[in-house]
């Protein structure tokens, strides 16, 4: 089995996000960037699938400026076999990204595409689903468990009512949730090995895709600061207070 | 000049964050409170391949150098894990063995050192020979084909947790040596051997390692345990003492960054009279000042490490880095403590614990005054004072 894992470079989750003064996005200059944490879980899962003898090759792909190669190298250091970098400085939205991934999934002939359920920057939660639709293959999203049997994959999803089990025919798209696994540390010898692994660079034109953003952002602003709270002594007082604010019915 | 870290270097610097996420500040505090060697942490570092950073690949290491271990130590300290055992073992003993050990010594000790199976410490200081290493009196007398070792070492980091010590001894007493730097020999000593007694000292600095005294009473050493050449140990000593200063500087830089992070977070969050306290220059400027000094200290530390790796003289840089980084770290902790107000003194924030530790770094492994003497005399050409 051949696995494609899609990773995105995002502002590190430990960084306190600051909005640019002109409202044109968030500050990324001089800010620590990392692999989207859900994507890291996807890479880890691919490695475990390979280590269990269910995959022969793991390809990692990322879309963006030259710097995304840092995140690809991280994935290679974790143990992925080779990387594909789609180099572009344009604004790439989920539909465009999924078209590129479709091209790669088909040309590489992969059996499984793993993605994070969403990226922590835009929180779109669309790319995996769009890819499955364009590819006309099954999708299982928000996986918190994943196993294989013959040409099928079984996933567990945490839904409101409990655990939902889905079986999909391969090739398929699986997006992963937080509790699927805990990504490994990169070991020093693997960091050294990652240097020697290849990253193929492709352009949008190579993949026959144009950026053509379909959604434009009107502005970004930080959330309103929280107002000071109020302490009440009794339940009656609380109900009264909530009614006065129109938050519960009289 | 190129100030960009390579991919591997960046990952090595970031490694400390991974460790801190797994082990957390509670673990570190508990081990430090008990002065109990953090075995689980050590085994994880070993499993991740970082104990052998400076050891050749054929002996189980990564074959990297000072630059990488410097980044590793800065990153670990910057994540709240300032582990001195990494200084004495992987930085000092393992790298020296890799450079100067016989093949038999390397075979016996390096793979076990890299895998974490055996732990190493370094023993030079004595009750009457601290900064003045010439004055050490621990003596290894020739005895048959080997030696018998007698004497006392003090302030030996982690001797109670270690399996072996690299001991600096005299094979020719000072009075019989033609030059005072003659007659030194370095030995690998099994700390479980008959005649070795280890006595922990009480030093209430918040680190998980104990400082110990080691007593040697006619400890038998085979001829194979000599690292380098008999009577000529002094020549290779600075290949451990400069690295020690460089990684201690890196620890100070990391601790400074760790403290400043706590200061900056609090200064941004804490509001008094309607404004975050960090908006007041009375607090912002000391933080900015401390940050600048930590960055300057980091640059000199990197320069010392890179020089060492390139085989260029690194003594001046190592000494300046260690001097300045310790001073910068003290200021960084002090101003973060001040910014945090009363909260800074709580166990949870932990800045008071760091205070004792960074203050220790002004004194060890070599004092501020001796470093300034070296810089004045050896670097600037001022007249000798002692």
Interface residues (C-beta under 8 A of the other chain):
Chain A: X16 X70 X73 X74 X77 X185 X186 X187 X188 X189 X190 X191 X192 X194 X195
Chain B: X7 X8 X10 X11 X12 X15 X18 X19 X22 X47 X48 X49 X50 X53 X62 X268
